[in-house]
Amino acid sequence: MENKKAYPMISEKAWWQIRNQFKKTIPSKVNISYLKSLLNLTSNQSARNILTPLKQMGIIDNEGVPQQRANDWRNDTKYGEVCEKIIKDIYPQELLDLFPDGAIELSNVKEWFMDTCSLGNAAAGKDAQTFLLLKSKNIQTKEIGNKPKKINHEIKNANSDIKNALPIAKSSNKVSREPVHGLKEDKSPSIHIDLQIHISPDASPDQIDKIFESISKHLYGK
């Protein structure tokens, strides 16, 4: 059997985090402790798994010292050129001929790595994703990490309306229902209702309207 060649595999998140840090300052040496601190890694092995592809790509040498390619890599104007050089240095011409520039299906690239390198589905997927990351030559414009949650203002406003929709007044930590306009008060015992409504953030305005219709029907007899 032909000897298997190990190709670089690095997550997109780690790729951009390291590059963004290099844009701020190029370290004198990239080692396990540097990567663990920068990427919030919990194990030495996780850091080693990232050191290896950085060495394979010529961004750092075997001692972890950043090379000229590291400086070019962090330069937006040279980024695409660096990716092209890494691809030509690492990957066989067969792979480049099969997947030239243009739209490339991840599943097809993954199958090539599975077949050629005798890899499992997960490992082949990581190899394929790294290849496509380099092949795209696109620069990440938004920082990867904890993204701010999008606020659905329509739902937010609807939830605010819930608090104002029910005629409820609070006094001395007691909740009582105010008399509804147009209804005569009688001498029957008063009923105190504390109504809490929990609506999913995914609820549509139509669903919220139906909730209020049900409240109006069963609580107020409308």
One Martini backbone bead per residue (centre of mass of N, CA, C, O) as a GRO file, in nm:
protein
  222
    1MET     BB    1   0.097   0.036   0.021
    2GLU     BB    2   0.070   0.352   0.006
    3ASN     BB    3   0.182   0.610   0.156
    4LYS     BB    4   0.055   0.819   0.377
    5LYS     BB    5  -0.049   1.151   0.373
    6ALA     BB    6  -0.033   1.432   0.573
    7TYR     BB    7  -0.268   1.672   0.612
    8PRO     BB    8  -0.387   1.962   0.689
    9MET     BB    9  -0.569   2.052   1.002
   10ILE     BB   10  -0.789   2.336   1.051
   11SER     BB   11  -0.975   2.552   1.194
   12GLU     BB   12  -1.132   2.838   1.120
   13LYS     BB   13  -1.116   2.971   1.396
   14ALA     BB   14  -0.808   2.939   1.444
   15TRP     BB   15  -0.708   3.074   1.189
   16TRP     BB   16  -0.827   3.365   1.254
   17GLN     BB   17  -0.714   3.410   1.536
   18ILE     BB   18  -0.416   3.397   1.460
   19ARG     BB   19  -0.415   3.612   1.240
   20ASN     BB   20  -0.521   3.847   1.414
   21GLN     BB   21  -0.276   3.837   1.606
   22PHE     BB   22  -0.056   3.883   1.386
   23LYS     BB   23  -0.160   4.169   1.312
   24LYS     BB   24  -0.063   4.286   1.582
   25THR     BB   25   0.160   4.045   1.649
   26ILE     BB   26   0.456   3.881   1.611
   27PRO     BB   27   0.583   3.621   1.743
   28SER     BB   28   0.874   3.467   1.840
   29LYS     BB   29   0.686   3.216   1.938
   30VAL     BB   30   0.518   2.906   1.868
   31ASN     BB   31   0.341   2.734   2.118
   32ILE     BB   32   0.156   2.572   2.340
   33SER     BB   33   0.107   2.811   2.537
   34TYR     BB   34   0.019   3.015   2.325
   35LEU     BB   35  -0.230   2.858   2.214
   36LYS     BB   36  -0.382   2.812   2.479
   37SER     BB   37  -0.423   3.114   2.539
   38LEU     BB   38  -0.544   3.219   2.270
   39LEU     BB   39  -0.768   2.957   2.236
   40ASN     BB   40  -0.862   2.817   2.497
   41LEU     BB   41  -0.712   2.560   2.574
   42THR     BB   42  -0.702   2.238   2.768
   43SER     BB   43  -0.470   2.103   2.587
   44ASN     BB   44  -0.176   2.003   2.446
   45GLN     BB   45  -0.289   1.845   2.202
   46SER     BB   46  -0.452   2.073   2.077
   47ALA     BB   47  -0.200   2.244   2.017
   48ARG     BB   48  -0.048   2.038   1.840
   49ASN     BB   49  -0.276   2.027   1.617
   50ILE     BB   50  -0.184   2.329   1.529
   51LEU     BB   51   0.119   2.325   1.486
   52THR     BB   52   0.140   2.133   1.248
   53PRO     BB   53   0.001   2.302   1.016
   54LEU     BB   54   0.185   2.552   1.047
   55LYS     BB   55   0.434   2.395   0.952
   56GLN     BB   56   0.333   2.280   0.681
   57MET     BB   57   0.274   2.590   0.570
   58GLY     BB   58   0.523   2.784   0.668
   59ILE     BB   59   0.464   2.983   0.914
   60ILE     BB   60   0.640   2.785   1.075
   61ASP     BB   61   0.880   2.624   1.217
   62ASN     BB   62   0.998   2.357   1.403
   63GLU     BB   63   1.040   2.583   1.649
   64GLY     BB   64   0.804   2.821   1.604
   65VAL     BB   65   0.913   3.023   1.401
   66PRO     BB   66   0.834   3.278   1.224
   67GLN     BB   67   0.792   3.348   0.894
   68GLN     BB   68   0.756   3.525   0.614
   69ARG     BB   69   0.476   3.402   0.561
   70ALA     BB   70   0.342   3.524   0.813
   71ASN     BB   71   0.356   3.818   0.717
   72ASP     BB   72   0.197   3.771   0.452
   73TRP     BB   73  -0.062   3.639   0.576
   74ARG     BB   74  -0.150   3.910   0.737
   75ASN     BB   75  -0.171   4.031   0.455
   76ASP     BB   76  -0.430   4.118   0.261
   77THR     BB   77  -0.276   4.149  -0.023
   78LYS     BB   78  -0.125   3.843   0.028
   79TYR     BB   79  -0.315   3.612   0.106
   80GLY     BB   80  -0.382   3.467  -0.166
   81GLU     BB   81  -0.087   3.401  -0.239
   82VAL     BB   82  -0.028   3.223   0.007
   83CYS     BB   83  -0.244   3.010  -0.041
   84GLU     BB   84  -0.133   2.919  -0.316
   85LYS     BB   85   0.144   2.823  -0.210
   86ILE     BB   86   0.044   2.614  -0.010
   87ILE     BB   87  -0.104   2.435  -0.209
   88LYS     BB   88   0.148   2.369  -0.393
   89ASP     BB   89   0.324   2.247  -0.155
   90ILE     BB   90   0.109   2.013  -0.053
   91TYR     BB   91  -0.064   1.941  -0.297
   92PRO     BB   92  -0.160   1.752  -0.543
   93GLN     BB   93  -0.231   1.771  -0.876
   94GLU     BB   94  -0.483   1.598  -0.876
   95LEU     BB   95  -0.651   1.778  -0.686
   96LEU     BB   96  -0.628   2.039  -0.859
   97ASP     BB   97  -0.762   1.916  -1.115
   98LEU     BB   98  -1.035   1.832  -0.982
   99PHE     BB   99  -1.020   2.132  -0.810
  100PRO     BB  100  -1.067   2.403  -0.927
  101ASP     BB  101  -1.162   2.693  -0.968
  102GLY     BB  102  -1.459   2.732  -0.783
  103ALA     BB  103  -1.712   2.536  -0.736
  104ILE     BB  104  -1.706   2.330  -0.434
  105GLU     BB  105  -1.763   2.022  -0.298
  106LEU     BB  106  -1.711   1.890   0.003
  107SER     BB  107  -1.789   1.591  -0.047
  108ASN     BB  108  -1.584   1.543  -0.279
  109VAL     BB  109  -1.325   1.605  -0.123
  110LYS     BB  110  -1.367   1.400   0.103
  111GLU     BB  111  -1.358   1.146  -0.076
  112TRP     BB  112  -1.067   1.179  -0.161
  113PHE     BB  113  -0.941   1.152   0.123
  114MET     BB  114  -1.061   0.879   0.194
  115ASP     BB  115  -0.934   0.723  -0.049
  116THR     BB  116  -0.627   0.823  -0.050
  117CYS     BB  117  -0.587   0.820   0.295
  118SER     BB  118  -0.768   0.634   0.465
  119LEU     BB  119  -1.013   0.788   0.595
  120GLY     BB  120  -1.233   0.907   0.784
  121ASN     BB  121  -1.493   1.115   0.792
  122ALA     BB  122  -1.383   1.331   0.990
  123ALA     BB  123  -1.090   1.366   0.884
  124ALA     BB  124  -1.167   1.427   0.590
  125GLY     BB  125  -1.332   1.679   0.655
  126LYS     BB  126  -1.095   1.848   0.769
  127ASP     BB  127  -0.920   1.842   0.518
  128ALA     BB  128  -1.130   1.969   0.327
  129GLN     BB  129  -1.175   2.237   0.482
  130THR     BB  130  -0.882   2.336   0.458
  131PHE     BB  131  -0.865   2.339   0.152
  132LEU     BB  132  -1.107   2.540   0.111
  133LEU     BB  133  -0.992   2.770   0.276
  134LEU     BB  134  -0.753   2.815   0.080
  135LYS     BB  135  -0.908   2.821  -0.195
  136SER     BB  136  -1.083   3.081  -0.149
  137LYS     BB  137  -0.917   3.344  -0.035
  138ASN     BB  138  -1.091   3.445   0.194
  139ILE     BB  139  -1.157   3.703   0.411
  140GLN     BB  140  -1.227   3.748   0.732
  141THR     BB  141  -1.453   4.003   0.859
  142LYS     BB  142  -1.567   3.830   1.097
  143GLU     BB  143  -1.561   3.746   1.408
  144ILE     BB  144  -1.508   3.452   1.568
  145GLY     BB  145  -1.769   3.354   1.802
  146ASN     BB  146  -1.954   3.538   2.001
  147LYS     BB  147  -2.257   3.617   1.891
  148PRO     BB  148  -2.485   3.833   1.866
  149LYS     BB  149  -2.804   3.851   1.928
  150LYS     BB  150  -3.087   3.858   1.763
  151ILE     BB  151  -3.345   4.095   1.751
  152ASN     BB  152  -3.690   4.064   1.766
  153HIS     BB  153  -3.884   4.338   1.761
  154GLU     BB  154  -4.166   4.223   1.725
  155ILE     BB  155  -4.156   4.036   1.974
  156LYS     BB  156  -4.070   4.242   2.183
  157ASN     BB  157  -4.323   4.421   2.154
  158ALA     BB  158  -4.526   4.200   2.219
  159ASN     BB  159  -4.421   4.143   2.507
  160SER     BB  160  -4.479   4.432   2.606
  161ASP     BB  161  -4.791   4.420   2.559
  162ILE     BB  162  -4.863   4.214   2.775
  163LYS     BB  163  -4.822   4.404   3.022
  164ASN     BB  164  -5.057   4.613   2.900
  165ALA     BB  165  -5.316   4.427   2.843
  166LEU     BB  166  -5.351   4.383   3.144
  167PRO     BB  167  -5.559   4.479   3.424
  168ILE     BB  168  -5.291   4.528   3.632
  169ALA     BB  169  -5.227   4.577   3.981
  170LYS     BB  170  -4.976   4.695   4.217
  171SER     BB  171  -4.995   4.645   4.585
  172SER     BB  172  -4.834   4.548   4.848
  173ASN     BB  173  -4.768   4.269   4.694
  174LYS     BB  174  -5.050   4.287   4.550
  175VAL     BB  175  -5.277   4.136   4.323
  176SER     BB  176  -5.514   4.315   4.118
  177ARG     BB  177  -5.812   4.361   3.954
  178GLU     BB  178  -5.937   4.582   3.759
  179PRO     BB  179  -6.193   4.736   3.658
  180VAL     BB  180  -6.393   4.702   3.395
  181HIS     BB  181  -6.505   4.890   3.161
  182GLY     BB  182  -6.870   4.865   3.188
  183LEU     BB  183  -6.873   4.714   3.458
  184LYS     BB  184  -7.047   4.599   3.721
  185GLU     BB  185  -7.046   4.601   4.047
  186ASP     BB  186  -7.049   4.369   4.302
  187LYS     BB  187  -7.085   4.172   4.615
  188SER     BB  188  -6.894   3.981   4.539
  189PRO     BB  189  -6.627   3.825   4.563
  190SER     BB  190  -6.315   3.888   4.507
  191ILE     BB  191  -6.070   3.838   4.245
  192HIS     BB  192  -5.737   3.724   4.242
  193ILE     BB  193  -5.503   3.769   3.968
  194ASP     BB  194  -5.206   3.592   3.858
  195LEU     BB  195  -5.078   3.650   3.540
  196GLN     BB  196  -4.863   3.436   3.350
  197ILE     BB  197  -4.663   3.480   3.052
  198HIS     BB  198  -4.500   3.245   2.829
  199ILE     BB  199  -4.307   3.334   2.547
  200SER     BB  200  -4.166   3.243   2.279
  201PRO     BB  201  -3.929   3.383   2.069
  202ASP     BB  202  -4.060   3.210   1.815
  203ALA     BB  203  -4.311   3.357   1.813
  204SER     BB  204  -4.563   3.472   1.641
  205PRO     BB  205  -4.788   3.720   1.602
  206ASP     BB  206  -5.028   3.524   1.562
  207GLN     BB  207  -4.985   3.361   1.823
  208ILE     BB  208  -5.015   3.600   2.015
  209ASP     BB  209  -5.303   3.680   1.935
  210LYS     BB  210  -5.431   3.407   2.026
  211ILE     BB  211  -5.367   3.439   2.323
  212PHE     BB  212  -5.542   3.694   2.368
  213GLU     BB  213  -5.807   3.572   2.274
  214SER     BB  214  -5.816   3.353   2.494
  215ILE     BB  215  -5.815   3.545   2.736
  216SER     BB  216  -6.069   3.705   2.662
  217LYS     BB  217  -6.263   3.462   2.661
  218HIS     BB  218  -6.192   3.313   2.951
  219LEU     BB  219  -6.163   3.572   3.145
  220TYR     BB  220  -6.389   3.800   3.012
  221GLY     BB  221  -6.608   3.685   2.803
  222LYS     BB  222  -6.531   3.775   2.479
   0.00000   0.00000   0.00000
